[in-house]
Amino acid sequence: MASLTQNQGGFAGNIFDEISQVNRGIDTIDQNLNQLKMLQQRSLDEADSSGSSNTSRQLNDLSADTMAQYRTLTDQVRQIKSNREAQQPKYRAQVGNVDRRLKQAIQAYQQVESQYRKRTQDQMARQYRIVRPDASEDEVRAAVEDQTGGQVFQQALMQSNRRGQAQAVLSAVQDRHAQLQKIEQQLMELAQLFQDLDTLVIQQDVAVMNIEQKAEETVENLDKGNEEVGTAIKSARGARKKKWICFGIVVTIIVIIAIAVAIYVVTNQKKSAPAKRWLVDDVVFARAAESGLVASRSFAKSVLEEHKRSIENLDIGAIAKRIPRAFGDK
């Protein structure tokens, strides 16, 4: 008989090592169950079924050790399954296998205990019929299912004419009754351990669903953020494009205005040149007339030719001043 070392503080090694440790513990339990079945059968066959018998002590010790192993293995599997690393694909199959194997081991012990309980109840029914051969099936069932520690048997003992044999039967029945109570307690604890494993799975499923939901929300938020960034980029590009368009329009308008002004200035200069010449001629002849030199018209024309260079600047005053001097020299 091997005993599994308990480790309530968790594991520090690799997950595969932890799973291997649990599998070794389940192997030990399988061996214990085979020994339990042999000891249970030996206990039923022995006349002495009291707790002081060697078989009863071995049976009780092995049963207590096996239950302790179940508790330890259940805690270990729960710790493995609660480890985030164990949720990775490379560990998921192994974790699922060890979880199912432990559940099967729990169910196997439940079956062993249920069968032992059934055989014990059958033996108690036979013993009751020894005390009261005329008992009905209901009376036998009531005696077997009695939860008061054998009071039904005690009443049957008082009514039986087999006092000596009935006293021995009563002692054996009381021992069997204590065994049945212990079996019931163990079956309830095994059912709770099995439920703890299932409850852990349900809780983890909820946690996984919450994580997946948060991940989906994060992805959605990222998508929305990318869309908003894309929209902002498009808006910025559109704004820059509009700025360049406005700048081009302004430059075009300025160029058009500059061209129009230049054309206007050139056109006005061309139109004003003949007028300037006629104006100069009038001024020259006027001054010549005032000086009494109008008869020398050819001379006046020569003066005009001399001063044509001043026409563009419209320096009429300078030309007028020079006319009397020119005519005086003559």
Residue pairs with C-beta under 8 A, 6 or more apart in sequence:
1 31
1 32
1 35
1 62
1 65
2 28
2 31
2 32
3 28
3 65
3 69
4 24
4 25
4 28
4 29
4 68
4 69
4 72
4 73
6 68
6 72
7 72
7 76
8 72
8 75
10 79
11 17
11 18
11 21
11 76
11 79
11 80
15 80
15 83
15 85
15 86
15 91
15 94
15 95
16 91
16 94
18 76
18 79
18 80
19 80
19 94
19 95
19 98
21 76
22 73
22 76
22 77
22 80
22 98
22 102
23 98
23 101
25 69
25 72
25 73
25 76
26 73
26 98
26 101
26 102
26 105
28 69
29 66
29 69
29 70
29 73
29 105
29 109
30 105
30 108
32 62
32 65
32 66
32 69
33 66
33 108
33 109
33 112
35 62
36 59
36 62
36 63
36 66
36 112
37 112
37 116
39 55
39 58
39 59
39 62
40 59
40 112
40 116
40 119
42 55
43 49
43 53
43 55
43 56
43 59
43 179
44 119
44 120
44 123
46 53
46 55
47 172
49 56
49 172
49 175
49 176
49 179
50 56
50 171
50 175
51 57
51 60
51 175
51 178
56 175
60 182
63 182
63 186
66 109
67 186
67 189
67 190
70 105
70 106
70 109
70 190
70 193
71 193
73 102
73 105
74 102
74 193
74 196
74 197
77 98
77 99
77 102
77 197
78 196
78 197
78 200
80 86
80 95
80 98
81 95
81 99
81 200
81 201
81 204
82 200
82 204
85 91
86 92
86 95
87 208
99 197
99 201
102 197
103 194
103 197
106 190
106 193
106 194
107 194
109 186
109 190
110 187
110 190
110 191
113 183
113 186
113 187
113 190
114 187
116 183
117 180
117 183
117 184
117 187
120 176
120 179
120 180
120 183
121 144
121 180
123 176
124 143
124 144
124 173
124 176
124 177
125 140
125 141
125 143
125 144
127 169
127 172
127 173
128 135
128 139
128 140
128 143
128 144
128 153
128 156
128 169
128 173
129 135
129 140
130 162
130 165
130 166
130 169
131 153
131 156
131 157
131 160
131 162
131 165
131 166
131 169
131 170
132 139
132 156
132 159
132 160
135 143
135 156
142 152
143 152
143 153
143 156
146 152
146 153
146 177
149 174
149 177
150 170
150 173
150 174
150 177
153 169
153 170
153 173
153 174
154 170
156 166
157 163
157 166
157 167
157 169
157 170
160 166
273 311
273 312
276 311
276 312
276 314
277 308
277 311
279 316
280 304
280 307
280 311
280 316
280 319
281 304
283 316
283 319
283 320
283 323
284 300
284 303
284 304
284 307
284 319
284 320
284 323
285 294
285 300
287 320
287 323
287 324
288 294
288 296
288 300
288 323
288 327
291 323
291 324
291 327
291 328
293 299
293 300
293 327
293 330
294 300
296 327
296 330
299 327
299 330
303 322
303 323
303 326
307 319
307 322
310 318
310 319
